[in-house]
């Protein structure tokens, strides 16, 4: 499946920079804020807390799902700060990809000693 490897690599580099400066142990919103700063410095466009309108049996449900970040309108980032990633975290990102129609997502756990061990890439 095709994905923009250059874009995901640039996103991962920005996340590594945030992790290098802050380390593990903070709440997700702090990492999100700092990551947005890194994206701006790298001239990457992003949407923060982007709402997805969920349709259930013909009814539009607003303010139900929010994506942590969408970068360049192509990649969903689901940020975590947990002891370890679980299958439910993966399922959450895969569902967001399905609902949004986007094809690429990164699940990033900033509560990892080495950030590379806390990153999972998904292409649907």
Secondary structure as the mmCIF struct_conf table of DSSP 4:
data_model
#
loop_
_struct_conf.conf_type_id
_struct_conf.id
_struct_conf.beg_label_comp_id
_struct_conf.beg_label_asym_id
_struct_conf.beg_label_seq_id
_struct_conf.end_label_comp_id
_struct_conf.end_label_asym_id
_struct_conf.end_label_seq_id
HELX_RH_AL_P HELX_RH_AL_P1 UNK A 5 UNK A 22
BEND BEND1 UNK A 24 UNK A 24
BEND BEND2 UNK A 26 UNK A 26
HELX_RH_AL_P HELX_RH_AL_P2 UNK A 28 UNK A 41
TURN_TY1_P TURN_TY1_P1 UNK A 42 UNK A 43
STRN STRN1 UNK A 46 UNK A 56
TURN_TY1_P TURN_TY1_P2 UNK A 57 UNK A 58
STRN STRN2 UNK A 59 UNK A 71
TURN_TY1_P TURN_TY1_P3 UNK A 72 UNK A 74
STRN STRN3 UNK A 75 UNK A 80
BEND BEND3 UNK A 82 UNK A 84
HELX_RH_AL_P HELX_RH_AL_P3 UNK A 87 UNK A 100
STRN STRN4 UNK A 104 UNK A 109
BEND BEND4 UNK A 110 UNK A 114
HELX_RH_3T_P HELX_RH_3T_P1 UNK A 115 UNK A 118
STRN STRN5 UNK A 119 UNK A 123
#
